[in-house]
Amino acid sequence: MQRKFNRMLQAENGYCLEKMTTGDSWRMFRILSEFVEGFDTLSAIKQPAVTIYGSARTPEDHPDYIKAREIACRLANHGYAIITGGGPGIMEAANRGAADAGGISIGLNIDLPHEQESNPYVNMPLDFRYFFVRKVMFMKYSMAFICLPGGFGSLDEFFESITLIQTRKVKPFPIILVGSDFWGGLVDWIRDRLLASGKIEDEDLLLFETIDEVDKVVRHIRKTVVF
């Protein structure tokens, strides 16, 4: 396993999204340009947007893909814009569902060395080099997060969103974990370890909820994100 990891590091040696040949002062302009483009594009959207995220490695015939597509389609039919990370898997499914309904299908694609390409169902694409700029766009222009089973990226987005709400850096908004079988162990750990040891408060468990059924997800979004 260690040898495999070492080979991976060697294969990636020399690859870096930010080559050190460019000074930090000039890098600021690239960061600023991504903020400006993101703000200009997404501020033009007048209806509320919902972010749907999950694993980029979910195949088209997987139940999670099918569920994400259905949720997005139904929300788009009710007038919501759909935001994803723009890539394959769950992101593709959500963009596809929005496109099925003729809705706004936004993809905030991130430049990665592997795995990530913008999917063909995005009708409002944006490309980012910096994760933190992309995260600002998710947080600023989405009024709800729907998280399907995913990996490190999904966990990162989930924990960052509840941290920002907990610390009152953003206004509270609905965060839904879809799939109790997948998320149940994490939720139990949060309750049994973090809450039990005093690392969080009882009210922090109210920052998110777990819902399995498509009907209940859509109904909850329509009840809490009104326009």
C-alpha positions, 0 to 999 in steps of 0.5 A: 500500500505504501509503495502504491502511494509513493508511486502515485506521488511520483506520478503526480510530481511536477503537477500542481494547479499553482506553479511556483513560477508565478508570484503571489501578487499576480496570483491574487489577480487570478483569484479576484477574476474568479470571484468577479466572474462567479458573482457576475454570473450567479447574481443574475439568477433570480429564482432560489437555487439548491445545491446537490452534491455527492460522489463523482464516482457514482455510475448512471445505473446506481440508485443514488444517481437515479434519486439525485436526478429525480430530486433535481428534476422535481425541484426544477419543475417547481422553479428552483435552479440547481447547482452542482460541482459540474462533474460526473456521478451525482453532480451529473445526475442532478444537472441532468434532472434539471435539464430534463425539466428545462430548468437552470442547470449550473455547474461550478467545475473545479480544475483537477488533475483527474476525474473532473470534467464538466458534464454535458447537462450543464447549461450555465457553466463556471470553471474554477481553479481554487476550491475556496472561491468555488465554495464561496459560490456554493454558500452565497448563491444556494438556499439549501444543500442536498447531500447524497452519498459521497467521499471526501469532497462531500464530507468537506462541503457538509462539515463546512456548511454546518460549521458556518451556520454553527458559528453564525457566519451565514444564515441558517439554511436547510442541509439534508443528508439523503440516505440513512444507510450511508450517513447513519454511522456518521450521524451516530458518531457525531451524537455518540462522540462529539455531543456526548463528550461536550464538543457540540451542543444539542442544538447543533444536531438540528443543523442538518437532517437525514431524509430518504424519500424523494417526496419528503426531500422535495416537500421539505425544500418547498416548505423551507425555501419559499419564493 
